Amino acid sequence: MFKEGNRECIDNLLKPSKFVLDNGVTIKNEPYDKRVALWNEIRTNAERYRNGECGKFLNDLNVHFLARFDASLLQLAVAFQQNGEQFEGAGYFGASEIEAYVTIERFGYFRVLSKTDIAKKIRLKDEKTLALLREYSVTMKPRMDDILGDATVRDSIRSYLKKQWDENTKKVGDAIASAGVDLDWLASLPSTSKEMDKAPQTIIINAGNDAAINLGQGNIIKDAVLTGSTVKSSGSGGTTVKDSVVTKSTLESGGSGAPEGVRISDSVITSSTISNVQETPVEPVKEPIQPQPPIYKCLLCGTVVKPNTKFCTSCGAKITPVCAGCQSILVLTAKFCPQCGRKTS
């Protein structure tokens, strides 16, 4: 099975990488010093492995191990950027690699659902599921194909991210077919009732290379991927960039005397120029959020039951633990919600 490689050796070297990957996006909640220490340890362990400390493995295993090292470093690099922290190691990865990782993580919702669960939510017209599926299938799939075909993405990162993306794509495709709908139907869906109730906003996804967009006043760029674009907001309404990936773009907001500029939060900005940035006031220190145990709920009829109940007392369907904060589905061993980061135990 293995050539001369020592499996126990590589397992030990991969322990810090496993810790980072198991935590997912919530690794950004760990103290800065701890994340720096993890970064340095993973870099050192990867070098030890490349120098042959654990012997030689078959090529497929070698690629797998290298992908685990680099993927955990990429996850830490994104955490440093999202937290607005200055860390020299964050420049280790290119814009396409970061964009690919952030895009895949946005659809982590589908990783914890089965094909049957997704199909059921489609038939029930669950707003969150339909919104993500519409974006995933119509817009993000071709964009990810372009990113993963980018020669600047290193092979180890491409291998790791492509595996996750392909698994999600197959599950989503099977679920869509099982629900009896197609991509054209998803693309034609109107905005949800919740979205219609919100204040007017502009959402741009994958504007494309060399695009020039005039957003008007008081606009929001949310859950967007902008590449090689020039975005201008006229007047004095300002522009907010939230939960987005902006690469090789220019963001401008009003004139130099505009009272509101460009406000950025929870976004990854790389190789871009931003004019008239609006400083965000420092928020007062908040009391730490106390852990909230999962809610055990039937996703079919909505009945809430006692913890560890296996089947719904109303309809007999299998009970699923969900986050008490955002209602996302949880695995039984999860210590944090994969969607909102709320501690569950």
CORTA-V45384 format. One record per backbone hydrogen bond with DSSP energy under -1.0 kcal/mol. CO is the residue of the C=O (numbers start at 1). NH is the residue of the N-H. If there is no record, write none. Layout:
co: (CO	CO)
nh: (NH	NH)
This chain:
co: (6	7	8	9	10	14	15	16	17	18	19	20	23	24	25	26	27	31	32	33	34	35	36	37	38	39	40	41	42	43	44	45	46	47	48	49	52	54	56	58	59	60	61	62	63	64	65	66	67	68	69	70	71	72	73	74	75	76	77	78	79	80	81	87	88	89	94	95	96	97	98	99	100	101	102	104	105	107	114	115	116	117	118	119	120	121	122	126	127	128	129	130	131	132	133	134	135	135	136	139	140	141	142	143	144	147	150	154	155	156	157	158	159	160	161	162	163	164	165	166	167	168	169	170	171	172	173	174	175	176	177	182	183	184	186	192	193	208	211	213	219	221	224	225	226	228	229	230	231	232	233	238	239	240	241	242	244	245	246	247	249	250	251	252	255	261	262	263	265	268	270	273	276	295	296	297	298	303	306	310	317	320	321	322	323	328	331	335	337	342	343)
nh: (10	11	12	13	14	18	19	20	21	22	23	24	26	27	28	29	30	35	36	37	38	39	40	41	42	43	44	45	46	47	48	49	50	51	53	52	55	6	5	62	63	64	65	66	67	68	69	70	71	72	73	74	75	76	77	78	79	80	81	82	83	85	84	90	91	92	98	99	100	101	102	103	104	105	106	107	108	110	118	119	120	121	122	123	124	126	125	130	131	132	133	134	135	136	137	138	139	140	141	143	144	145	146	147	148	150	153	158	159	160	161	162	163	164	165	166	167	168	169	170	171	172	173	174	175	176	177	178	179	181	180	186	187	188	189	196	197	211	230	232	240	242	245	206	247	210	250	213	252	215	254	219	263	221	265	223	268	226	270	228	273	231	275	233	258	239	278	241	243	246	248	251	262	322	305	320	302	298	309	319	312	297	330	295	327	323	334	344	341	337	292)
